[in-house]
Amino acid sequence: MLQRRTTNGPFRPDPVSREHQHLLMRVAQAAPSHFNSQPWRFVLIEDPATIAHVAGISGQSMTELIEAGAFFERYRRYFRFSEAEMEARRDGIHIDHLPGPLRPFTRQVFSDAGLKLMRQLGVPKKLGEDNRKLVAGSPLLLAALLDRTEYRPGELSGFYSVFGLGAAVENIWNAVGALGMGIQFISTPMEIPRQWQRVRARLHVPEDLELMAVYRLGYLPGGERRPTIDWNSRHRKHLGQFVSREVCGVAEEESPAVSSQMSAKSPRR
């Protein structure tokens, strides 16, 4: 679990074996759920036409989000621009990989002036195409859904359902590494409601199910090529930054041995 990571790069084109697909569904099924309600539903997607369709939506969404500046405005508070800043905060993402023309302007990239420069350089379209290719080159997509009879937002059942699905997906995330696989959240269509509706329509999601997330999976290649704009997020907070002892506000003291082990095994992303 300490070696868990997210795959930002491409997968091998090899199909994911049916055995591995079903094993991942079994580990998801092993997750805890309220009263053993098992509110999760999954769709395994291998059809190239469907994958290409979702990839197109994902790429278009990325281009639109970057072009409008909505992505950076929404998530700016998570961006870190140096190792020192990352070490001090120990959260967020370190933007350490940018296209050559943008590197001298790293800190300004996500400002209004930086966004104008990115538009002039065609970065939004480039990022959108990179995103499309990543999804299109994935041999397997996984849609995660919730049963609406259990998932009722605003009620405790809504929380229990999301909590259960989160546990199921985390089981999958922790299992893929042992199979030589990787996984990544396809998040950009969710940022734009009309694009998310297109994904929902393509998957023929019925009214009694809520589409919650889509992931791309595949076997990992020998070497990893980083996307045009990429980051690492290997840092994790010290225990005293998020754990209290007995009551809130009394910071837990870190065990030196565990702290050293965490630093050695922290995930890159």
C-alpha positions in Angstrom: 0.0 0.0 0.0 2.9 2.3 0.7 4.0 1.8 -2.9 0.6 2.6 -4.4 0.8 5.0 -7.3 -1.2 6.6 -10.1 -0.1 6.0 -13.7 0.0 9.3 -15.7 1.7 7.7 -18.7 0.7 5.2 -21.4 0.0 1.5 -21.0 1.0 -1.4 -23.1 -1.6 -2.2 -25.8 -2.0 -5.8 -24.6 -5.5 -6.7 -23.5 -6.0 -7.1 -19.8 -6.7 -10.8 -19.2 -10.2 -11.8 -18.2 -8.7 -13.5 -15.2 -7.1 -10.2 -14.0 -10.3 -8.2 -14.7 -12.3 -10.6 -12.5 -9.7 -10.7 -9.8 -9.9 -6.9 -9.6 -13.7 -7.1 -9.3 -13.3 -9.7 -6.5 -11.0 -7.4 -4.5 -13.5 -4.6 -5.0 -16.2 -6.8 -3.8 -14.2 -7.6 -0.6 -14.5 -4.0 0.5 -16.7 -3.1 3.5 -20.2 -1.6 3.0 -23.0 -0.6 5.2 -25.1 -3.6 6.2 -23.2 -5.5 3.5 -25.4 -3.5 1.0 -22.6 -3.6 -1.7 -24.0 -0.5 -3.5 -21.3 -0.5 -6.1 -21.7 -1.4 -9.7 -19.0 -1.6 -12.3 -18.8 -1.7 -16.1 -15.7 -3.3 -17.7 -15.1 -1.6 -21.1 -12.8 -3.2 -23.8 -14.7 -2.2 -27.0 -12.3 0.0 -29.0 -15.1 2.2 -30.3 -16.4 3.0 -26.8 -12.9 3.6 -25.5 -12.2 6.0 -28.5 -15.5 7.8 -27.8 -14.7 8.3 -24.1 -11.2 9.3 -25.1 -12.5 12.0 -27.5 -14.8 13.4 -24.7 -11.9 13.4 -22.3 -9.6 15.2 -24.7 -12.2 17.8 -25.6 -12.9 18.4 -21.9 -9.2 18.9 -21.1 -8.8 21.4 -24.0 -11.9 23.3 -22.9 -10.9 23.4 -19.2 -7.4 24.7 -20.0 -8.5 27.1 -22.7 -11.0 28.7 -20.3 -8.7 28.7 -17.4 -11.3 26.9 -15.3 -9.0 24.0 -14.4 -6.2 26.3 -13.0 -8.6 28.6 -11.2 -10.3 25.6 -9.5 -7.2 23.8 -8.4 -4.6 26.5 -8.1 -4.3 26.1 -4.3 -2.9 22.6 -4.8 0.0 23.7 -7.1 3.6 23.8 -5.7 6.5 25.1 -7.8 9.6 23.9 -5.9 11.0 21.1 -3.8 11.3 23.4 -0.9 7.6 24.5 -1.1 6.6 20.8 -1.4 8.7 19.8 1.6 7.2 22.6 3.7 3.6 21.9 2.8 3.8 18.1 2.1 0.5 18.2 0.2 -0.6 19.2 -3.3 1.4 18.6 -6.5 4.8 19.7 -7.5 4.7 21.0 -11.1 8.1 19.8 -12.2 7.6 18.9 -15.9 6.5 21.6 -18.4 6.9 22.2 -22.2 10.2 23.9 -22.9 8.8 27.3 -23.9 6.9 27.5 -20.6 9.7 26.5 -18.2 11.1 30.0 -17.7 7.6 31.1 -16.6 6.8 28.2 -14.2 5.3 30.3 -11.5 3.4 32.5 -13.9 2.0 29.6 -16.0 -1.2 29.5 -14.1 -1.8 33.3 -14.0 -3.9 35.2 -16.5 -0.7 36.2 -18.4 0.5 32.6 -18.4 -2.8 31.4 -19.7 -2.6 33.8 -22.5 0.9 32.5 -23.4 -0.3 28.9 -23.2 -3.1 29.8 -25.7 -0.7 31.4 -28.0 1.6 28.3 -27.9 -1.4 26.0 -28.5 -0.9 24.3 -25.1 -4.6 23.6 -24.4 -5.0 21.7 -27.7 -1.8 19.9 -27.1 -2.8 18.8 -23.6 -6.2 17.8 -24.9 -4.7 15.6 -27.6 -2.2 14.1 -25.0 -5.2 13.3 -22.8 -7.1 11.8 -25.7 -4.2 9.6 -26.7 -3.7 8.3 -23.1 -7.3 7.2 -22.8 -7.5 5.9 -26.3 -4.4 3.8 -25.8 -5.8 2.1 -22.7 -6.9 -1.5 -23.2 -9.5 -1.3 -20.4 -11.8 1.3 -18.9 -13.7 0.8 -15.7 -16.8 2.7 -14.9 -17.8 2.9 -11.2 -21.5 3.4 -10.4 -23.8 3.5 -7.4 -27.2 2.0 -6.9 -29.6 4.9 -6.4 -31.7 2.9 -4.0 -28.7 3.1 -1.6 -27.0 6.3 -2.9 -29.3 9.1 -1.6 -27.3 12.3 -1.3 -28.2 14.3 1.8 -29.0 11.2 3.8 -26.6 8.9 5.7 -27.1 6.3 3.1 -25.5 8.7 0.6 -22.4 8.9 2.7 -22.3 5.2 3.4 -22.6 4.4 -0.3 -19.7 6.8 -1.3 -17.6 5.5 1.5 -18.2 1.9 0.4 -17.4 2.7 -3.3 -14.3 4.5 -2.2 -13.1 1.4 -0.3 -13.9 -0.8 -3.3 -11.9 1.4 -5.7 -9.0 1.7 -3.2 -8.9 -2.1 -3.1 -8.6 -2.1 -6.9 -5.9 0.6 -6.8 -3.8 -1.4 -4.3 -4.2 -4.6 -6.3 -3.2 -3.5 -9.7 0.5 -3.2 -8.9 0.8 -6.9 -8.0 -0.5 -7.6 -11.5 2.0 -5.4 -13.3 -0.8 -3.0 -14.0 -1.5 0.7 -13.5 -4.6 2.8 -13.1 -5.6 6.5 -13.5 -8.8 8.4 -12.9 -10.3 10.0 -16.1 -11.4 13.1 -14.4 -11.8 15.8 -17.1 -15.3 14.9 -18.4 -16.6 15.1 -14.8 -15.6 18.8 -14.7 -18.1 19.7 -17.4 -21.7 18.4 -16.8 -22.7 18.1 -20.5 -19.6 16.1 -21.3 -20.2 13.8 -18.3 -23.7 13.3 -19.6 -22.2 12.2 -23.0 -20.2 9.5 -21.2 -23.3 8.4 -19.3 -25.3 8.1 -22.5 -22.5 6.1 -24.3 -22.5 3.6 -21.4 -26.3 3.4 -21.4 -26.5 4.1 -17.7 -30.1 3.5 -16.5 -31.9 6.0 -14.2 -31.5 3.7 -11.2 -27.7 4.0 -11.3 -25.4 7.0 -10.7 -22.2 7.1 -12.7 -19.6 8.2 -10.2 -16.2 7.8 -12.0 -14.3 6.3 -14.9 -10.8 4.9 -14.7 -8.3 3.7 -17.3 -6.3 0.5 -16.7 -3.6 -1.5 -18.4 -0.3 -3.3 -18.1 2.7 -1.0 -17.4 5.4 -0.6 -20.1 9.1 -0.9 -19.3 9.8 2.8 -19.4 7.4 5.6 -18.6 7.0 8.7 -20.8 5.8 11.7 -18.9 2.9 13.9 -20.3 3.4 17.4 -21.6 2.5 19.0 -18.3 3.1 16.6 -15.4 3.8 16.6 -11.7 4.8 14.4 -8.8 3.0 14.1 -5.5 5.1 11.7 -3.5 5.1 13.8 -0.3 2.7 12.9 2.5 2.1 14.9 5.6 3.9 14.1 8.8 1.7 12.4 11.4 1.6 15.5 13.6 0.0 17.4 10.7 -3.1 15.2 10.5 -3.2 12.9 13.5 -4.1 14.0 17.1 -3.8 12.0 20.3 -6.8 11.6 22.6 -8.4 15.0 21.7 -8.2 17.3 18.7 -5.3 19.6 18.7 -2.8 17.4 20.5 -0.4 16.5 17.6 0.8 12.9 17.5 4.5 12.4 17.7 6.1 10.6 14.7 8.0 7.4 15.2 11.4 7.9 13.6 11.5 4.3 12.2 8.0 4.6 10.6 8.8 8.1 9.2 12.0 6.7 7.6 10.1 3.8 6.1 7.4 6.1 4.7 10.0 8.4 3.1 11.6 5.4 1.4 8.4 3.9 0.0 6.3 7.0 -0.7 4.3 6.8 -4.0 5.5 9.1 -6.7 2.0 10.2 -7.6 
